[in-house]
């Protein structure tokens, strides 16, 4: 097993009641990447999530789990295809747009792979949920019609429900699994934030940048905590 790099320290999370409401999200339009860079990163990330789910399918403990995860993987692949279609509409080669982001996302996927099937599923559920939420936050920096299409495309889908059902079943069947998954979920959040931060165009004024993005990451971490709570895990 490869040596894990040092985990990033997550920003301190405010109470859930203080998180930014959906209708009052902080505008990060001026910190959003250009459309091709945005689409390339999102397209490759969704492809990486699909690949993780295919690995989970191959090691699933039963046919019911395989069938459910197959449907979930299909929905994630549809997200990838939808983003690729936006690149093609801009006359951009998808592989060329994705290539700059492949090394970092590949490293991230290795870090979030987990030691067994349940850790793998939790890794997909938490990281995909966090980053899909984050990528939606950056849509304000894209052309309006493109942003509207991508917001619909990136909204949570059946894949999350399938994974949650499998994780709950595993936790119910093995009382020792809960504490291990809770620890794994806490370890994932730092590296996931690093992927999100890498997509932002920082001004160079560190204090100002941190002040701008702190409410966004506070809200994203609150959503991460709600996902953990929904599984009976402590964030």
Secondary structure as GFF3:
##gff-version 3
##sequence-region A 1 235
A	DSSP	three_ten_helix	16	18	.	.	.	ID=ss1
A	DSSP	three_ten_helix	22	24	.	.	.	ID=ss2
A	DSSP	three_ten_helix	29	31	.	.	.	ID=ss3
A	DSSP	alpha_helix	35	58	.	.	.	ID=ss4
A	DSSP	alpha_helix	63	89	.	.	.	ID=ss5
A	DSSP	alpha_helix	94	111	.	.	.	ID=ss6
A	DSSP	alpha_helix	117	137	.	.	.	ID=ss7
A	DSSP	three_ten_helix	138	141	.	.	.	ID=ss8
A	DSSP	alpha_helix	144	154	.	.	.	ID=ss9
A	DSSP	alpha_helix	158	173	.	.	.	ID=ss10
A	DSSP	alpha_helix	177	198	.	.	.	ID=ss11
A	DSSP	alpha_helix	206	230	.	.	.	ID=ss12
###
